[in-house]
Every structure is written in C-alpha cells, then in structure tokens.
Amino acid sequence: MTATDTRTILSAKSSVAPRAKRDRGDVGFTIWGIAVLVFLFLPIAVVVVYSFNVGRLLTSFTQFGFDSFAAIVSNDVVRNAVLISVQTGFLAAVLASVLGTLAGIAMARHPGRWVWWFLVLLLLVSVTPEIVDAVALLPWLVTLSQDWGLAFFDNGIFRLVIGHSLFSIAVVSYLVRARLIGLDAQLEEASADLYAPPLTTFRRVTLPLAMPAVLAGFLLSFTLSLDNTVIAAFVSVAGSTPWPVYILGAVRTGLRPEIAAVSTIMLLLTLIALAVVALVLKRAGDSAADIARTMAGG
C-alpha cells in the first residue's frame, strides 16, 4: 500500500461524521411516549382479549372461546340493541351528511360576515356538553309529541336520530367547508359560463369536488353515533334501547362477555371506517397533511 492510498483511507475515515449520541431528554421523551400509548391502548387490548371469554362474567376469564360472539345472534335483547344502534347511526349519518354538506358548501362558496356568525353557532354546538343537549332535548321532544300532537316524535328511532345528528351536522359542515375552501371555484364558474343550470353545476361539479369530505363526514358521523350514550339515555324510549344504553344498564347487574364481543366488533367497524376515510381522501389527491386537516375540519 502506497502513502497515497494510506492518506486516502485516513481522509475517508475522518470525513465520516460520528454518530450523534441521544441525550437524556430524547430518551425520556421516548419512554414517556411509549408509556402514554400503553396507557391509552392497553384497556382496549384487554377488552378485545376478554371478548373471547366463555365465562359468565367479563371480569373473570375462564376459557378461550367464541360463545360471546354467538350470543350476539342468539340473545334477542343484545341483538336488538345492536341493530338499533346501527340503524340509528346510519340514519343520523345520512341526515348529518345532507344538512352538513349544504351548510359547508354555502360557507365555502358564499363567504361573508354571516359565515363567521354561523361558525360560532357550529362551535357552540361542538363544545356544548352532551348532558346539556340531552336535558334540553328531552322536554322539547315531549312538547312536540304531547302538546303539539306530532306523534312521530314519540318514535324512539326518530328521537335518537335527531339527538345523534346534532353534533354530527357540525362535524360534516367543518369537513366540507375545509375541503372546498382550498379548491378554486373556477370549475363551477366555467360551468355557469357554459349556461349550465345551478342545479346541474351543483350535481356535476360542486358535489363531486366535495364528495371525499362528504363520505368522510358520513363515516365519522356513523362512528360518533355508535357510542353516543348521554343523549341516547335521555331521549330513548321503551323498545328502542341502543347498545350504549344497554351497557349502562348492564353495569348494575354485572358485565357479561358478549358486551366485550360487541365492543370489539364496533372497534373494528370504527377502524375500518377511519381507514376508508383516509383511503378516499388519498385517492382524491390529498397529501397526509391534507387528510389530517380535512378530518380535523381545519
């Protein structure tokens, strides 16, 4: 080896930057982050594991099996509670999607001072505690059904749909507005220049542009409705008990494994819904930051 080769090797070694040592702060934050994740998700993991318990009570794991999932079909009370929750969630999501989409498009395409006042109202709906909404809804629904003679307000499903859609309408409005406010209105203006009627422009141009946010709002509204307990406990009537209210009543007598089984299925549905939302927004051309911004309503 010549002296030139030796100098080349030494210079190459010296040019390699030394690996930076992780300071104690980085290590501490890493440990803290892992601890937070364990604190948040360990109870969920426990519920999933105990959903395969064949024992009589949820708190006592006796043997692994699928009896709790079979009880969802064989137990009429559990099956009806789940079906009512799914039906209510779907109808509430449809209602919230329709009204929220119209509100979001109006705020994005017809800006003005009224938009800020309307956003304040939506914000009030978003931050008002559910117990306040529930206490306000109950006497109002009773007044409409008993004093005003509007019998359909005595229907349990109808009451649940109205109560569950309140918050969801605000969510869909945020999503649709956030979606459209970042898109240029030139396509809609071009459609008007080509003498397309307003309804045709809305159906062929505006709605397709907003559709990813509409679908995202629909799925989020559905998942929000599935676990709405406070309002459901106030406005539900006999014969239309949703799943969260059933769980609330079962706490007094002892939780059974089928409760964990249904909770596991609902968790799976929620994860699928969120994955579909992200996939739809990604295929619409949104980046990861855009997807997060749209789903947050920002």
SELONU-587660 format. One line per field, with one value per residue (C-alpha): z, y, x; residue in three letters. Coordinates in Angstrom, 3 decimals. Each point is the difference from the previous one (the first is absolute). Layout:
BEGIN
up	(Z / ...)
north	(Y / ...)
east	(X / ...)
r	(ALA / ...)
//
This chain:
BEGIN
up	(0.000 / -1.017 / 2.055 / -2.279 / 0.733 / 3.716 / -0.079 / -2.025 / 2.564 / 2.927 / -1.643 / -0.745 / 3.627 / 1.236 / -2.318 / 1.516 / 2.522 / 3.438 / 1.073 / 2.152 / 3.478 / 1.174 / 2.971 / 3.096 / -1.127 / -3.177 / 1.927 / 2.589 / -2.616 / -1.748 / 3.220 / 0.834 / -3.461 / 0.322 / 3.462 / -1.319 / -2.849 / 2.419 / 2.339 / -2.858 / -1.853 / 2.678 / 1.241 / -3.586 / -0.395 / 3.232 / -1.256 / -3.267 / 1.855 / 2.455 / -2.851 / -0.583 / 3.574 / 0.404 / 3.695 / 1.501 / 0.952 / -2.001 / 2.911 / 0.453 / -2.905 / 0.102 / -3.488 / -3.552 / -2.389 / -2.329 / 2.085 / 0.665 / -3.730 / -0.514 / 2.759 / -2.128 / -2.397 / 2.470 / 2.669 / -1.188 / 2.356 / -1.070 / -3.677 / 0.096 / 1.829 / -2.588 / -2.928 / 1.444 / 0.410 / -3.567 / -1.427 / 1.988 / -0.963 / -3.700 / -0.020 / 2.116 / -2.340 / -3.042 / 1.585 / 1.169 / -3.412 / -1.865 / 2.291 / 0.726 / -3.687 / -0.890 / 2.874 / -0.887 / -3.670 / 0.912 / 2.320 / -2.547 / -3.117 / 1.426 / 2.477 / 2.043 / 3.524 / 0.524 / -0.314 / 3.180 / 1.930 / -1.344 / 0.973 / 3.513 / 0.158 / -1.237 / 2.571 / 2.744 / -1.162 / 0.021 / 3.471 / 1.823 / 2.444 / -1.080 / 3.303 / -0.776 / -3.439 / 1.514 / 2.712 / -2.609 / -2.514 / 2.316 / 0.965 / -3.533 / -1.544 / 2.582 / -0.799 / -3.720 / 0.428 / 2.816 / -0.177 / -3.739 / -1.007 / -2.165 / 0.662 / -1.932 / 2.760 / 2.221 / -2.246 / 1.732 / -3.171 / -1.157 / 3.357 / -0.057 / -3.546 / 0.901 / 3.114 / -1.620 / -3.093 / 1.900 / 0.505 / -3.248 / -2.101 / 1.349 / -0.757 / -3.615 / -0.461 / 1.140 / -2.283 / -3.142 / 0.551 / 0.581 / -3.194 / -2.278 / 1.425 / -1.260 / -3.533 / -2.660 / -1.111 / -3.660 / -0.987 / 1.339 / -1.686 / -3.271 / 0.314 / 0.473 / -3.002 / -2.080 / 0.997 / 2.300 / 2.457 / 3.651 / 0.940 / -2.741 / 1.101 / 3.556 / -1.027 / -2.609 / 1.388 / 3.595 / 1.539 / -1.587 / 1.283 / 3.507 / -0.098 / 1.811 / 2.941 / -0.150 / 0.207 / 2.783 / 1.904 / -0.527 / 1.402 / 2.920 / 0.792 / -0.004 / 2.419 / 2.261 / 0.177 / 1.000 / 3.373 / 0.776 / 3.498 / 1.805 / -2.539 / -0.770 / 3.684 / 0.200 / -3.245 / -0.510 / 0.771 / 0.900 / -2.881 / -1.611 / 2.371 / -1.836 / 0.844 / 2.192 / 2.172 / 0.289 / 1.252 / 2.473 / 1.455 / 0.002 / 2.211 / 2.964 / -0.381 / -1.227 / -3.376 / -2.139 / -2.669 / -2.870 / 0.889 / -0.691 / -3.196 / -1.372 / 1.095 / -1.942 / -3.118 / 0.330 / 0.435 / -3.197 / -1.827 / 1.231 / -1.193 / -3.386 / -0.323 / 0.794 / -2.454 / -2.728 / 0.720 / -0.325 / -3.172 / -1.651 / 0.785 / -1.187 / -3.320 / -0.368 / -0.138 / 3.562 / 1.769 / 3.536 / 1.319 / -2.075 / 1.277 / 3.604 / -0.638 / -1.678 / 2.676 / 2.697 / -1.762 / -0.254)
north	(0.000 / 3.331 / 3.173 / 1.485 / -2.890 / 0.374 / 3.714 / -0.722 / -2.544 / 2.307 / 2.915 / -2.203 / -1.104 / 3.544 / 1.156 / -2.430 / 1.944 / -1.580 / -1.353 / 2.495 / -1.269 / 0.204 / 2.285 / -0.799 / 2.255 / -2.028 / -3.252 / 1.390 / 1.212 / -3.388 / -1.846 / 2.467 / -0.405 / -3.794 / 0.266 / 2.245 / -2.408 / -2.938 / 1.970 / 0.835 / -3.299 / -2.651 / 0.201 / -0.449 / -3.038 / -1.443 / 0.389 / -1.749 / -2.903 / -0.379 / -0.025 / -3.616 / -0.954 / -2.768 / 0.723 / 1.424 / 3.373 / 2.198 / 0.579 / -3.707 / -1.615 / -3.757 / -1.401 / 1.156 / -0.338 / 1.713 / -0.440 / 3.745 / 0.733 / -2.664 / 1.622 / 3.136 / -1.982 / -2.255 / 2.626 / 2.034 / 2.925 / 0.371 / -0.441 / 2.615 / 2.502 / -0.411 / 0.267 / 3.145 / 1.584 / -0.875 / 1.205 / 3.222 / 0.602 / -0.452 / 2.274 / 2.648 / -0.108 / 0.480 / 2.951 / 1.591 / -0.510 / 1.688 / 3.013 / 0.307 / -0.163 / 2.794 / 2.118 / -0.650 / 0.863 / 3.179 / 1.127 / -0.794 / 1.421 / 2.933 / 1.648 / 2.994 / 1.232 / -2.512 / -2.854 / 0.996 / 0.254 / -3.397 / -1.473 / 1.348 / -1.824 / -3.220 / 0.460 / 0.332 / -3.238 / -1.669 / 1.112 / -0.174 / -2.938 / -2.907 / 0.034 / 3.535 / -1.076 / -3.014 / 1.993 / 2.514 / -2.610 / -2.098 / 2.612 / 1.397 / -3.396 / -0.644 / 3.386 / -0.721 / -3.437 / 0.622 / 3.680 / 0.562 / -3.409 / -0.983 / -3.729 / -0.898 / 1.662 / -2.894 / -2.402 / -1.107 / -0.302 / 3.447 / 1.510 / -1.657 / 1.159 / 3.601 / -0.087 / -1.716 / 2.194 / 3.296 / -0.260 / -1.901 / 2.805 / 2.349 / -2.567 / -0.469 / 3.772 / 0.472 / -2.760 / 1.168 / 3.621 / -0.975 / -2.062 / 2.637 / 3.068 / -1.296 / -0.640 / 2.660 / 0.778 / 0.372 / -3.315 / 1.094 / 3.391 / -1.718 / -2.164 / 3.123 / 1.632 / -2.997 / 0.734 / -2.981 / 0.420 / 0.477 / -3.400 / -1.685 / 1.850 / -1.138 / -3.617 / -0.324 / 2.279 / 1.163 / -3.258 / -2.165 / 2.454 / -0.233 / -3.741 / -1.190 / 2.272 / -1.018 / -3.671 / 0.716 / 1.895 / -2.809 / -2.640 / 2.172 / 0.807 / -3.706 / -0.825 / 2.941 / -1.206 / -3.520 / 1.108 / 2.880 / -0.899 / 3.156 / 1.262 / -3.532 / -0.663 / 3.062 / -0.176 / -3.754 / -1.613 / -3.539 / -2.370 / 2.087 / -0.423 / 0.502 / -1.921 / 2.647 / 0.344 / -3.791 / -0.096 / 2.772 / -2.063 / -3.194 / 1.599 / -0.248 / -3.766 / -1.020 / 0.204 / -3.111 / -1.041 / 0.751 / 3.685 / -0.211 / -1.948 / 2.707 / 2.663 / -1.806 / -0.109 / 3.702 / 0.772 / -1.911 / 1.903 / 3.301 / -0.868 / -1.100 / 3.238 / 2.117 / -2.006 / 0.489 / 3.743 / 0.266 / -2.132 / 2.081 / 3.260 / -1.423 / -1.126 / 3.457 / 1.308 / 1.227 / -0.244 / -1.314 / 3.562 / 0.733 / -3.146 / 0.968 / 3.550 / -1.136 / -2.565 / 2.592 / 2.537 / 2.480)
east	(0.000 / 1.403 / 0.087 / -2.653 / -2.384 / 0.599 / -0.807 / -3.172 / -1.227 / 0.737 / -1.772 / -3.042 / -0.202 / 0.297 / -2.767 / -2.495 / -2.068 / -0.120 / -3.367 / -1.775 / -0.706 / -3.586 / -0.225 / -2.023 / -2.832 / -0.611 / 0.080 / -2.392 / -2.476 / 0.159 / -0.763 / -2.773 / -1.553 / 0.017 / -1.565 / -2.770 / -0.756 / -0.123 / -2.281 / -2.378 / -0.129 / 0.559 / -3.648 / -1.201 / 2.246 / -1.383 / -3.577 / 0.898 / 1.633 / -2.884 / -2.524 / 1.098 / -0.846 / -2.585 / -0.530 / -3.148 / 1.490 / 2.324 / 2.376 / 0.735 / 1.815 / -0.627 / 0.549 / 0.668 / -2.920 / -2.461 / -3.158 / -0.243 / -0.132 / -2.648 / -2.074 / -0.287 / -2.187 / -1.792 / -0.783 / -3.007 / 0.655 / 3.633 / -0.843 / -2.759 / 2.207 / 2.770 / -2.424 / -1.564 / 3.443 / 1.003 / -3.304 / 0.128 / 3.616 / -0.737 / -3.047 / 1.736 / 3.003 / -2.251 / -1.809 / 3.255 / 1.614 / -2.851 / -0.354 / 3.723 / 0.914 / -2.406 / 1.294 / 3.646 / -0.509 / -1.843 / 2.801 / 2.719 / -1.635 / -1.964 / 2.386 / -0.995 / -0.448 / -2.779 / 2.515 / 1.808 / -3.251 / -1.017 / 3.369 / -0.526 / -3.335 / 1.631 / 2.736 / -2.602 / -1.578 / 3.428 / 1.086 / -3.336 / 0.090 / -2.172 / -1.841 / -1.205 / -1.215 / -1.732 / -1.766 / -1.155 / -1.140 / -2.143 / -2.641 / 0.038 / -0.739 / -2.706 / -1.569 / 0.004 / -1.545 / -2.483 / -0.997 / 0.337 / -1.358 / 2.998 / -0.184 / 3.165 / 2.036 / -1.119 / 1.911 / 3.190 / 2.096 / -1.088 / 0.947 / 3.409 / 0.691 / -0.820 / 2.164 / 2.967 / 0.049 / 0.408 / 3.756 / 0.531 / -1.483 / 2.665 / 2.726 / -1.110 / -0.297 / 3.598 / 1.261 / -1.798 / 0.973 / 3.639 / -0.063 / -1.507 / 1.673 / 3.337 / -1.311 / -0.371 / -3.549 / 1.052 / -1.569 / -3.368 / 0.370 / 0.873 / -3.109 / -2.111 / 1.687 / -1.083 / -3.622 / -0.342 / -2.896 / 1.021 / -1.384 / 2.039 / 3.139 / -0.623 / -0.588 / 2.765 / 2.731 / -0.413 / -1.188 / 2.730 / 2.615 / -1.424 / -0.757 / 3.180 / -0.824 / -3.671 / 0.922 / 2.481 / -2.693 / -2.489 / 2.336 / 1.080 / -3.635 / -0.813 / 2.814 / -0.887 / -3.587 / 0.988 / 1.396 / -2.348 / -1.167 / -1.124 / -2.533 / -1.184 / -0.667 / -2.252 / -1.969 / -0.389 / -3.330 / -1.022 / 0.599 / 2.728 / 2.926 / 3.319 / 3.127 / 1.731 / -3.099 / -0.211 / 3.593 / -0.760 / -2.828 / 2.060 / 2.656 / -2.374 / -0.496 / 3.459 / 1.676 / -0.156 / 2.548 / -2.398 / 0.315 / 3.728 / -0.725 / -2.297 / 2.475 / 2.732 / -2.169 / -0.823 / 3.695 / 0.714 / -2.760 / 1.431 / 3.501 / -1.344 / -1.975 / 3.058 / 2.107 / -2.607 / -0.093 / 3.779 / -0.013 / -2.706 / 1.772 / 3.316 / -1.492 / -1.483 / 3.567 / 0.411 / 3.320 / 0.348 / -0.128 / -3.123 / -1.690 / 0.710 / -1.191 / -3.221 / -0.861 / 0.663 / -2.178 / 2.851)
r	(MET / THR / ALA / THR / ASP / THR / ARG / THR / ILE / LEU / SER / ALA / LYS / SER / SER / VAL / ALA / PRO / ARG / ALA / LYS / ARG / ASP / ARG / GLY / ASP / VAL / GLY / PHE / THR / ILE / TRP / GLY / ILE / ALA / VAL / LEU / VAL / PHE / LEU / PHE / LEU / PRO / ILE / ALA / VAL / VAL / VAL / VAL / TYR / SER / PHE / ASN / VAL / GLY / ARG / LEU / LEU / THR / SER / PHE / THR / GLN / PHE / GLY / PHE / ASP / SER / PHE / ALA / ALA / ILE / VAL / SER / ASN / ASP / VAL / VAL / ARG / ASN / ALA / VAL / LEU / ILE / SER / VAL / GLN / THR / GLY / PHE / LEU / ALA / ALA / VAL / LEU / ALA / SER / VAL / LEU / GLY / THR / LEU / ALA / GLY / ILE / ALA / MET / ALA / ARG / HIS / PRO / GLY / ARG / TRP / VAL / TRP / TRP / PHE / LEU / VAL / LEU / LEU / LEU / LEU / VAL / SER / VAL / THR / PRO / GLU / ILE / VAL / ASP / ALA / VAL / ALA / LEU / LEU / PRO / TRP / LEU / VAL / THR / LEU / SER / GLN / ASP / TRP / GLY / LEU / ALA / PHE / PHE / ASP / ASN / GLY / ILE / PHE / ARG / LEU / VAL / ILE / GLY / HIS / SER / LEU / PHE / SER / ILE / ALA / VAL / VAL / SER / TYR / LEU / VAL / ARG / ALA / ARG / LEU / ILE / GLY / LEU / ASP / ALA / GLN / LEU / GLU / GLU / ALA / SER / ALA / ASP / LEU / TYR / ALA / PRO / PRO / LEU / THR / THR / PHE / ARG / ARG / VAL / THR / LEU / PRO / LEU / ALA / MET / PRO / ALA / VAL / LEU / ALA / GLY / PHE / LEU / LEU / SER / PHE / THR / LEU / SER / LEU / ASP / ASN / THR / VAL / ILE / ALA / ALA / PHE / VAL / SER / VAL / ALA / GLY / SER / THR / PRO / TRP / PRO / VAL / TYR / ILE / LEU / GLY / ALA / VAL / ARG / THR / GLY / LEU / ARG / PRO / GLU / ILE / ALA / ALA / VAL / SER / THR / ILE / MET / LEU / LEU / LEU / THR / LEU / ILE / ALA / LEU / ALA / VAL / VAL / ALA / LEU / VAL / LEU / LYS / ARG / ALA / GLY / ASP / SER / ALA / ALA / ASP / ILE / ALA / ARG / THR / MET / ALA / GLY / GLY)
//
